[in-house]
Amino acid sequence: MTIRRVVPNLASRAQEESRDFYGLLGFEEVMNQGWIMTLASPSQPAAQVSFMTEDRTGPVIPDLSVEVEDVDAAYAAVRDSGAEIVHPLRDEEWGVRRFFVRDPNGRVVNVLGHR
């Protein structure tokens, strides 16, 4: 299984303030869809943090996102393990294929791949 990046997802009602604050640490906005904004390090683009007001199509704001090379293989592995699938595997209109799974500590992980 190849992991491309891991991104913490923080619930936020203060996206502009968060962008300004994390900008002090060198992060820059790389995506903003209104309900989710992602900031990244210009020198290390995989170093990211996302701020979410909601998840547009998911049942909850996931605690973190893990981008993998083969999301279908990841889905099969966690499904076969008996882990709780919180949100089924599906293609999203913004160009990702993803699902949510609950880890042993109760955290919800958004597992995705870009199409």
CORLIN-V326617 format. One record per backbone hydrogen bond with DSSP energy under -1.0 kcal/mol. CO is the residue of the C=O (numbers start at 1). NH is the residue of the N-H. If there is no record, write none. Layout:
# CORLIN-V326617
co=CO nh=NH
co=CO nh=NH
This chain:
# CORLIN-V326617
co=2 nh=69
co=5 nh=67
co=7 nh=65
co=8 nh=50
co=10 nh=52
co=14 nh=18
co=15 nh=19
co=16 nh=20
co=17 nh=21
co=18 nh=22
co=19 nh=23
co=21 nh=24
co=22 nh=27
co=23 nh=26
co=28 nh=40
co=31 nh=38
co=33 nh=35
co=35 nh=53
co=36 nh=33
co=37 nh=51
co=38 nh=30
co=38 nh=31
co=39 nh=49
co=40 nh=28
co=44 nh=47
co=46 nh=48
co=47 nh=41
co=49 nh=39
co=50 nh=10
co=51 nh=37
co=52 nh=12
co=63 nh=9
co=64 nh=110
co=65 nh=7
co=66 nh=112
co=67 nh=4
co=67 nh=5
co=70 nh=74
co=71 nh=75
co=72 nh=76
co=73 nh=77
co=74 nh=78
co=75 nh=79
co=76 nh=80
co=77 nh=81
co=78 nh=83
co=79 nh=82
co=84 nh=102
co=87 nh=100
co=90 nh=98
co=92 nh=95
co=95 nh=115
co=96 nh=92
co=97 nh=113
co=98 nh=90
co=99 nh=111
co=100 nh=86
co=100 nh=87
co=101 nh=109
co=103 nh=106
co=107 nh=103
co=108 nh=63
co=108 nh=64
co=109 nh=101
co=110 nh=66
co=111 nh=99
co=112 nh=68
co=113 nh=97
